[in-house]
Amino acid sequence: MNAGRRRFRHAACTGLALALPLAALAACGGSGGAEASAEAGSGKGTIRVWAHQGQKSEDAALQNAVKSFNSAQKDIKVQLRLIPANDYTKTITATDASQLPDVLEFDGPTMANFVYNKKLAPLDSYVSQGTLANATDANKAQGAIGGKHYGLGMYDSGLGVYGNKKLLDAAGVKYPTGLSDDWTAAQFTAALKALKAKDADGKVLDIQEGNGLATEWGTYGFAPVVWSAGGALLKDGKASGALDGPAAVSALKTFQSWKPYVDANTDGNAFAKRRVALSWVGHWMYPAYSAALGKDMVVLPLPDFGNGPKTGQGSWAWGIGADTKNAKAAGAFLDALLDDANVKAMTSANGAPPATRSALAKSPLYRKGGPLQLFAEQLAKPCGDTRITKSCVAVTRPLTAGYPTVTAQFSEALNSVYGGADPKDALSKAARAIDRDFSDNAGYQIP
């Protein structure tokens, strides 16, 4: 599975939550007490590193980075262990903090759970100030809790609407050129109607339904609809009044109204084979789509529901194990891993937007004038996870150890609404379940 679609197999308890009942989350909670603190150590010796096994090209890029680091100096030796992606987060969750490695990779939304369970330590004191300064603001937003950084990524992610210029022009649909002239939700709906009138079966939109809406794709792909309407998944640690507020309800009513225009895309080729004019998905589909459509393809932002266009962001990141006895060596390895050469190699392998300023500026795809410049522009306007204003665009999924419950309940509500349920009822049910779980776990407070 490609880098983008793997992104939706979250866990921590954070992904197990997508498949298990809420009661199963109890095994993942129960933190409290003082913050975990790594030992600095000598900065020399052998350190262990865990990472998820991804595409062969990604694995090779990481293995080459480790080999290069080990050969470039004699003080530190990195031992890399790759764990199959489907088992990776479950392995971290099931492993006692004392047995975790010095450096570990994790999927962004799982970070707060690992911090809550004292499996990650702040890395600010161990990576260089240059490494921190070079991280994009969106990258740092995903990796920070309480002003401390627990994770930094080599790459990020983003959403857009890919358009078939030939089909749009044939239907007389005027489309955006960027964030400044984005479609409103009403204009997007009008575009669907115009496209339908020129389409044999009336199915003109792909929303990657095959990924499943009651999964992390539902949250990553469509929480931006709520944020763009001025709603939120959580506000001040509560879902009631936010997730089921008027803005969110109105947004999902509009989303529900698009179903008659959606191609179920059971073969995964609705856009590439030109059956639909629009595909709502992320950066990871660019290689296949550009190869199929060539100059007929345009890249557009998601529609604006009133609070400005929004996109999801965040992906795999790196952190320091809370019980490491050699955090200096761990930090030195991260400094090397996040340099331009390694970030370029990794993002060339998976096509994702670089999560460092210098690599992003040089990226053929994402730099100014590049075909995916829009994704870089969106990431340059980060919201974090709480201050979702009209002027920011890239929103971090809620930084809470209770995220498993949030995403499970929101995506289930989204799927129910798509299937015809009343948006207010579905969102209120989800909000109540989230608030019950947060109450049962003292709000998942992180020291």
N, C-alpha and C positions, 0 to 999 in steps of 0.2 A: 504494500500500500504506500502511496506517495506521502511526502512530508506533510502536506496539508491535511489529508484525510486521517493520518495517524493522530493529528492533533486532537481529534474528537474522542479518543479513547482515554479519557481522563480517569484518574483514580485517586487515591491517597486514602484514605477512605475515599478520597476524591475521585472516584471513577467507579469504585465498587458501589458507590451510592447510586449510580445510574442503573444498577441491576438489582441491588439488594433492598429489602424493606428498610424503612427508617430506623427500626430498632437495631439493625446491624451496625449502625454508626456508633453505638455506644462503645464498641471495641476500639474505636479510633480516638476517642476523646479522653477526658480525665487528666488534663494537664494541671497547670497552676504552679505556684511557687516561683522561685527565682529563674531568671533567664539563663539558658544554656550558654556556657562560655568556653571556647576552645583554648587550648594551651598553645602559646606561641612556639615553643620548642627551639631547636637550634637552627632551623632553616636548612638542615642537611639530612641526608639519609633517604630511605625508601618511603614513598607514599603510595597509597592505594587509591585508585580512581574507578568509579562505576559510571557507566553510561548505558543508554538504551541502544539496542541494536536496531538500526534503521535501514534505509536503502543501502545497497552495497557501496554506492558512491559516497554516501555520508560516512559510513563506517571507515572507508579507506581514508577519507580526509582526516578523521579523528586519529586513526592509527598512525598516519603520517605525521600529524602534529606531535604525538607522543614520541615517536621515533626521533624526530628532529630535536625536540627538547632534550631527550636523553643524550643525544650525541653532541649537543652544543655546549654542554657543561658536565662537570664531574661530581658536583655536590649533591644533586638530587636525582633519584631514579624513580620514574613513574611506572607503576604496574597497573595496566588497564584491564578492566573486566567489562565485557559487553554482555548485557542481559537482554533476552528477547523482549521486544516492546510490549507484547501482551502481558508479560509477567513482571515488567520492570517496577511499576509503582507498587504492585502488590508485594514485591520483594522488599522494598524499602519499608513499607508499612509493617510488614511482619518481622522485620529485623530490629533487635534492640539497638538503641542509640550507640551503646558501647561497641557494637560489632559493625557499625557502618564505616565506610571508608573515609579517608581524609578529604576527598573531593568527590562530590556526587552531582550528577545531572538530575533534573526534575522537570516535569511539565509545569508551566507557570501557575495554573490554578491550584496545584497541590502544595505550593510553597507555604501558605499560611498554616495548613494542617501540620506540616513538618516542623514549622517553628513552634506551634502550639504544643506539639508533642516532644519538643526539645531535641530535634534531630538535625537542626541547622543552627549555625552560629553566625552572628554578624560578620561580614567580611571586610568592613571599612578599614580596619587596622592592618589588614594583611595583603590586600592588593594595593598597587601604587595609586597615587592620586591621579596620575596620567590615565590609568585604566578607567577609573571612575569618571573622570572628566570627558573621556572619549566616548563613553556609553551615551546613546541617545536618551533624550528625556523620557520617551515612551518605555524604553528598556528599563530605565531606573524606576519608573513608576510601577512597573510590574514587580520589581524586586525589592521594594522598600516597605517596611512596616514600622511605624513609630519613629520615622526619621533615620532608621538603620537599614542598610542594604544587606539582604540575605541571598540575593541572586543576581547574576548578570548573564545575559544571553549573547550568543553569537549571531542570532538572527531573530526576526520578529515576524509579524503576519499582518494581513489586512484583507478587507472585503471590498468588493466593488460589483458593478453590474457590467458584464461584457455585452456589447451590442453588435449586431450584424448590420453594418452600415447600409448595405444594399437593401435589406428588408425594411429598415427604418425609413429610408428615403422613398421606397416604393409606396409606403403607407402614408407618406407626407408627415412623418413624425419628426419634429425638431427636438434634438437631444442636447444635453449639456456638453460644454467644452471643458468643464472642470468644476471645482468646488464653488466658484463664484457665481455660476449661473445654474446651479443644481435644480433638478426637477423638484417640485413640491410633491407631496403624496397624491394630491388631486391630479397633477399633471402626469404623474406616473400611471395612475389609473386610466386617465384619458388616452395615454399612449397605448396601453394594453387594448383598449376598446378599438382604437384606430388600426392597430396591427391585426386584431381578430377579424376585422372586416375584410382584410386582404389575405386571410389565411384559410386554407381548406378545412382544417378541423377546429380552428379557433383556439388552438393551444399554442401560445406564443411566448410563454415564460417558463424557465427552468429554475427551481429553487433547491436543486440537489435533494429532492424528496427521497431518493434512494438511500441517502445517509441516515434517514430516520429523523423525524422532528422531535421525538421523545428521547433524544440523546444529547450529547454535548454540542452537536451541530445545531440543534434547535436553539440552544442558548447563545452559542458563539455567533451564529448566523442571523438571529432575529431579536435578541435583546437590543441591538441597535435601533430597532423600530420603536421600542419603548423609550430608550434614551433620547431619540430624536424628537419624540413627542413631548418631552419634558418630564417623563416618568422615571422610575428607578426600580431596581430589583429590591434594594434595601435602602432605608433612610434611618440614620441613627440607630442601626442595629435591629430595625423592625421592618417587616414586609407589609404588614397591614397599613393601609393608607398610602402606601407607595406603589407596590406591585399591583394593587387592585384599585388604584386611584383613577380619576376620570381620564387622565392623559394616557395611561397604559391601556385602559379599556377601549378608548376610542381608537388607539393605534392598532390593537388586535382586531377590532371590527373591520378596519380597512384591510388588514392583512387577510382576514377571512374572506373578504369580498373578491380577492384575487384568485381564489381556487379555480373558478371556471376557466381561467386562462392558462392554468399550469399544465405542462406536459409532465406526466409521472416519471418520464425519463428512466424507464426500467433498464435500458441498455447503456445508460451513461453517456449517450452520444447525441442528445437532443440538440445541443447548440453546435457541436462540431459537424453534424450532418445537416445543419441548416434547417432543422424542423422548427426551431424557435428563434425568435429575433433577440431575446434577452436571456441572460443567465446570471443569477444572483449567487455569487460564489467568491472564493478568495484568490489571492495571487498565484496559488499553486496550479491553477488550471491554465495559466498563460501559455506554457510551452505547447500543450495540445491544441489549445484554441487558436493560437497564432499560426501554427502549422496548418491547421484546417482552413482558416479563413483568410490568412494573409492580410492584404490591405483592406479587406472588408470589415475587419474587426476594429471596434473602438472600445475604450475602457472608461467607464462612467462611475461617479460616486453613487452611493445609495440615496434614495429620495429623502427629502427633508420634510419631516412631519410637523415642523413648527419651531423646534429648538435647535435647528441647524442639522446638517447631515452628520451622521455618526458611523463609526466602524468599530468592530471588535479589534483587539490586538493582543499580542502576547504569544509566547511559544516556549520551547524548551530552554532552560537556563542552567547555570552552574552555581554551586554553593559549596560551603565548607562544612564538613561534618562536625556536629557540636562536641563530640568527644575526641576530636583529633588531638594528638600530642605534638603536632608539628604544623601548626597553622601558617607559619612563615613560609615553609616549603610549599604548602598548598597554595598560598597567595602568589608565590613566584611562578608556579605552574599556570595559574589562571591568567597572570599578566601575559605570559607567552601565548596561551591558548587564544586570548582575545586580541592578538596583534593583527595587523592588516593581512599578512600572508595567510594566516590560518582562517580568519573570517572570510577572506575572499575564496579560499579553497572550499570551505563548507557551503557558502551561499552559491557558489558556482555549481556545487553538487546537487543542491536541493532547490535552487531558484528562489529562495526566500529573501526578503529585504534584509540587508545587513543591519545589525543592531549597534554598530559603532559609527560615530560621525565620519571618521576618515574613510572607512570602507564604503559607506553609503554614498559619499560624495564622488567616489571613483567608479561606482557600479554602472556598467553599461546599461543595465535594465532600469535602475531606479534613479540615476542622477538626473539633473535638469536636462530636459530634452529627450530622455530615455522613454521607451514605450510604457513603462510602469511608473513614471514620475508621479502620477496621482497617488499611489500608495505611499511614497515617501512624503508627499505633501500632507497626507492625512496623519502620518506618524509624527510629523513635525509639529502637530497641534494636539498634544496629549491632554486628556482630561484627568488622568488618574482614575480612581474608582468611586470618588464621591463628589467632586466639584465639576459636575457635568453641565457646563454653560453652553450658551449658543455659539460661542466663538471657537470652542475646542472641538476636536473630531474623534480622535482615537481613545476609546474608553477601555480601561482595564477591568476585567471581571472582578467582582467583589473580593477584596483581600481579607478573607475571613476563614477560619478553620471550619466554619459551617457551610462553606461553599458547596460541598457535596449535596446538602439538602436543598440549597437555593437552586442549583442547576437542575437537580432531579425534579423538583416541583414546578419550576418555570417551564421546562421543556415538556413536561407532561401536560401542563395547562395549554401550552401552545399547540400541541398535537390535538388536544381535545377541541380547541377552538377551530383549528383547521378542519376537524371532522364535523363541525356544525354546532358545538356547544356554545352556550351563551358566554361571551367573554368575561362579563362581570362575575358570573357564578364560578367559572373555572379559575379565574385569578384570585378571587376571594378564598376559595378552597385551598389554593396553593399558598397564599399568604398566611392563612391560619396554621397550616402544617409547618411552615418555616418557623413561625413565631413560637409554636409549641416546642419544636426541637431546640431552638435557641434558648428558650426558657429552661428547658431540662438540662442544658449545658452551660448555665450561667453566662449566656451571651458569647461563649467561646472567647473569653477575654485572654489576650496575650500580654504577659507582664511587660 
